[in-house]
Amino acid sequence: MVLRITIDTNLINARQQLPDMNTLEEMHKKGLIEIVKTDAMDTEMLNGYKKGLEKSQQYREIQGYGVFGHSRYDHAVYGSEDDGGLTQSVVMALFLGKSCSELSDNDIKDVMHI
């Protein structure tokens, strides 16, 4: 069994300046662990972080649930009526009782891959 580690945009390490990520990337190359990326990562970097976007292509993407206006249609999983309540539970846990309407676009993307 290989340990899977999911990273988001803040850990893409395109400039190789994160020592712990450098170690994890070496372990990934050796097959000791698998680094995967969130489905939101590439969306977040489409605004001009070309070096990060290029590096992210080496990682397999795990798909989160779809959120209208934030998800790429073919990079998300669409669920059931229960998803709204589950999403609100994650929002409340991460953002201390804020509602979805009070979150920034980046906050929503963080909620999407939990």
ROLO-604029 format. One record per atom (N, C-alpha, C): atom name; x negated, y negated, z negated. Coordinates in steps of 0.1 Angstrom, whole numbers. Layout:
N
CA / X / Y / Z
...
***
This chain:
114
N / -8 / 12 / 0
CA / 0 / 0 / 0
C / -9 / -12 / 0
N / -6 / -22 / 9
CA / -13 / -34 / 10
C / -5 / -46 / 3
N / -12 / -53 / -5
CA / -5 / -65 / -11
C / -2 / -76 / -1
N / 10 / -81 / -1
CA / 13 / -91 / 9
C / 14 / -104 / 1
N / 8 / -114 / 7
CA / 8 / -128 / 1
C / 14 / -137 / 11
N / 24 / -144 / 7
CA / 31 / -154 / 15
C / 26 / -168 / 12
N / 21 / -175 / 23
CA / 16 / -188 / 22
C / 26 / -198 / 29
N / 25 / -210 / 24
CA / 33 / -221 / 30
C / 22 / -232 / 35
N / 27 / -242 / 41
CA / 19 / -252 / 47
C / 7 / -257 / 39
N / 9 / -259 / 26
CA / -2 / -264 / 18
C / -13 / -255 / 16
N / -12 / -242 / 21
CA / -23 / -233 / 19
C / -28 / -228 / 33
N / -25 / -235 / 44
CA / -30 / -230 / 57
C / -45 / -231 / 58
N / -51 / -240 / 51
CA / -66 / -240 / 49
C / -73 / -242 / 63
N / -68 / -250 / 72
CA / -73 / -251 / 85
C / -87 / -257 / 85
N / -91 / -264 / 75
CA / -104 / -270 / 74
C / -114 / -262 / 65
N / -109 / -250 / 60
CA / -116 / -241 / 52
C / -122 / -247 / 39
N / -114 / -256 / 33
CA / -119 / -263 / 21
C / -113 / -258 / 9
N / -105 / -248 / 9
CA / -99 / -242 / -3
C / -106 / -229 / -6
N / -115 / -229 / -16
CA / -123 / -217 / -18
C / -115 / -204 / -21
N / -105 / -205 / -29
CA / -96 / -193 / -32
C / -90 / -188 / -19
N / -85 / -197 / -10
CA / -79 / -193 / 2
C / -90 / -186 / 12
N / -102 / -192 / 11
CA / -113 / -186 / 19
C / -115 / -171 / 15
N / -115 / -169 / 2
CA / -116 / -155 / -3
C / -104 / -146 / 2
N / -92 / -151 / 0
CA / -81 / -144 / 5
C / -81 / -141 / 20
N / -86 / -151 / 27
CA / -86 / -149 / 42
C / -97 / -138 / 45
N / -108 / -137 / 38
CA / -117 / -126 / 40
C / -111 / -113 / 37
N / -104 / -112 / 26
CA / -97 / -100 / 22
C / -87 / -96 / 33
N / -80 / -106 / 39
CA / -70 / -103 / 49
C / -77 / -97 / 62
N / -88 / -103 / 65
CA / -96 / -98 / 77
C / -101 / -84 / 75
N / -104 / -80 / 63
CA / -108 / -67 / 59
C / -97 / -57 / 58
N / -85 / -62 / 58
CA / -73 / -53 / 56
C / -70 / -50 / 42
N / -76 / -57 / 33
CA / -73 / -54 / 19
C / -60 / -60 / 14
N / -56 / -71 / 20
CA / -43 / -78 / 17
C / -37 / -82 / 31
N / -25 / -86 / 31
CA / -19 / -92 / 43
C / -14 / -106 / 39
N / -18 / -115 / 46
CA / -13 / -129 / 45
C / -2 / -131 / 55
N / 9 / -135 / 51
CA / 20 / -139 / 60
C / 24 / -153 / 57
N / 31 / -159 / 67
CA / 35 / -173 / 66
C / 50 / -174 / 65
N / 55 / -184 / 59
CA / 69 / -187 / 58
C / 74 / -191 / 71
N / 87 / -189 / 74
CA / 93 / -194 / 86
C / 94 / -209 / 87
N / 93 / -216 / 76
CA / 93 / -230 / 76
C / 79 / -237 / 79
N / 69 / -229 / 78
CA / 55 / -234 / 80
C / 53 / -241 / 93
N / 56 / -234 / 104
CA / 53 / -240 / 117
C / 62 / -252 / 120
N / 75 / -252 / 115
CA / 84 / -263 / 116
C / 78 / -275 / 109
N / 72 / -274 / 98
CA / 66 / -285 / 90
C / 54 / -291 / 97
N / 47 / -282 / 105
CA / 35 / -287 / 111
C / 37 / -292 / 126
N / 49 / -291 / 131
CA / 52 / -295 / 144
C / 51 / -310 / 146
N / 50 / -318 / 135
CA / 49 / -332 / 135
C / 35 / -337 / 138
N / 26 / -329 / 142
CA / 13 / -333 / 146
C / 1 / -327 / 139
N / 3 / -317 / 131
CA / -9 / -310 / 125
C / -13 / -298 / 134
N / -19 / -302 / 145
CA / -22 / -292 / 155
C / -32 / -281 / 150
N / -42 / -285 / 143
CA / -52 / -276 / 138
C / -45 / -265 / 129
N / -36 / -270 / 120
CA / -29 / -261 / 111
C / -20 / -252 / 119
N / -13 / -257 / 129
CA / -4 / -249 / 137
C / -11 / -239 / 145
N / -23 / -242 / 150
CA / -31 / -232 / 157
C / -35 / -221 / 148
N / -40 / -224 / 136
CA / -44 / -214 / 126
C / -33 / -205 / 122
N / -21 / -211 / 120
CA / -10 / -203 / 115
C / -6 / -192 / 125
N / -10 / -193 / 137
CA / -6 / -183 / 147
C / -12 / -169 / 144
N / -22 / -168 / 136
CA / -28 / -156 / 133
C / -20 / -148 / 122
N / -10 / -154 / 116
CA / -3 / -148 / 106
C / 11 / -144 / 110
N / 16 / -132 / 105
CA / 29 / -128 / 108
C / 39 / -137 / 100
N / 50 / -140 / 106
CA / 60 / -148 / 100
C / 71 / -140 / 93
N / 74 / -144 / 81
CA / 86 / -137 / 74
C / 97 / -147 / 76
N / 109 / -142 / 79
CA / 120 / -150 / 81
C / 128 / -153 / 68
N / 131 / -165 / 66
CA / 140 / -169 / 55
C / 154 / -171 / 60
N / 163 / -175 / 52
CA / 177 / -177 / 56
C / 178 / -190 / 63
N / 188 / -190 / 73
CA / 190 / -202 / 81
C / 197 / -213 / 74
N / 192 / -225 / 76
CA / 198 / -237 / 71
C / 200 / -247 / 83
N / 213 / -250 / 85
CA / 216 / -259 / 97
C / 209 / -272 / 96
N / 202 / -276 / 107
CA / 195 / -288 / 107
C / 181 / -287 / 103
N / 177 / -275 / 98
CA / 163 / -273 / 93
C / 156 / -261 / 99
N / 164 / -250 / 101
CA / 159 / -238 / 106
C / 158 / -238 / 121
N / 148 / -231 / 126
CA / 147 / -228 / 140
C / 156 / -215 / 142
N / 166 / -216 / 151
CA / 176 / -206 / 153
C / 170 / -192 / 154
N / 160 / -190 / 161
CA / 154 / -176 / 163
C / 143 / -173 / 153
N / 142 / -181 / 143
CA / 132 / -178 / 132
C / 139 / -177 / 119
N / 151 / -174 / 118
CA / 158 / -173 / 105
C / 168 / -162 / 105
N / 172 / -158 / 93
CA / 182 / -148 / 91
C / 195 / -155 / 86
N / 206 / -151 / 92
CA / 219 / -158 / 88
C / 227 / -148 / 80
N / 232 / -152 / 68
CA / 238 / -143 / 59
C / 253 / -144 / 57
N / 257 / -145 / 45
CA / 271 / -143 / 41
C / 276 / -156 / 34
N / 288 / -155 / 30
CA / 294 / -166 / 22
C / 288 / -168 / 9
N / 281 / -158 / 4
CA / 274 / -159 / -9
C / 261 / -168 / -9
N / 256 / -170 / 3
CA / 244 / -178 / 4
C / 244 / -192 / -2
N / 255 / -199 / 0
CA / 256 / -212 / -6
C / 254 / -212 / -21
N / 261 / -203 / -28
CA / 259 / -202 / -42
C / 245 / -199 / -46
N / 239 / -189 / -39
CA / 225 / -185 / -42
C / 216 / -197 / -39
N / 218 / -204 / -29
CA / 209 / -215 / -25
C / 210 / -226 / -37
N / 222 / -229 / -41
CA / 224 / -239 / -52
C / 217 / -234 / -65
N / 217 / -221 / -67
CA / 210 / -216 / -79
C / 195 / -218 / -78
N / 189 / -216 / -66
CA / 175 / -219 / -64
C / 172 / -234 / -65
N / 181 / -242 / -60
CA / 179 / -257 / -61
C / 179 / -261 / -75
N / 188 / -256 / -83
CA / 189 / -260 / -97
C / 177 / -255 / -105
N / 172 / -244 / -102
CA / 160 / -239 / -108
C / 147 / -247 / -105
N / 146 / -250 / -92
CA / 134 / -257 / -88
C / 134 / -272 / -90
N / 146 / -278 / -89
CA / 147 / -292 / -90
C / 156 / -297 / -101
N / 157 / -290 / -112
CA / 163 / -294 / -124
C / 177 / -300 / -123
N / 185 / -292 / -116
CA / 199 / -296 / -116
C / 203 / -305 / -105
N / 194 / -309 / -96
CA / 198 / -317 / -84
C / 207 / -309 / -75
N / 216 / -316 / -67
CA / 224 / -310 / -57
C / 216 / -310 / -44
N / 220 / -301 / -35
CA / 214 / -300 / -22
C / 213 / -314 / -15
N / 224 / -322 / -17
CA / 225 / -335 / -10
C / 214 / -345 / -15
N / 208 / -342 / -27
CA / 199 / -351 / -33
C / 184 / -348 / -29
N / 182 / -337 / -21
CA / 169 / -332 / -18
C / 163 / -339 / -5
N / 150 / -340 / -5
CA / 144 / -344 / 7
C / 143 / -333 / 17
N / 140 / -336 / 30
CA / 139 / -325 / 40
C / 128 / -315 / 35
N / 117 / -320 / 30
CA / 107 / -310 / 25
C / 111 / -302 / 14
N / 119 / -308 / 4
CA / 124 / -300 / -7
C / 133 / -288 / -1
N / 142 / -292 / 8
CA / 150 / -281 / 14
C / 143 / -270 / 21
N / 132 / -274 / 28
CA / 123 / -263 / 34
C / 117 / -255 / 23
N / 113 / -260 / 12
CA / 108 / -252 / 1
C / 118 / -243 / -5
N / 131 / -247 / -6
CA / 141 / -238 / -10
C / 144 / -227 / 0
N / 142 / -230 / 13
CA / 146 / -220 / 23
C / 137 / -208 / 22
N / 125 / -208 / 18
CA / 117 / -196 / 18
C / 115 / -190 / 4
N / 124 / -193 / -5
CA / 124 / -186 / -18
C / 135 / -175 / -18
***
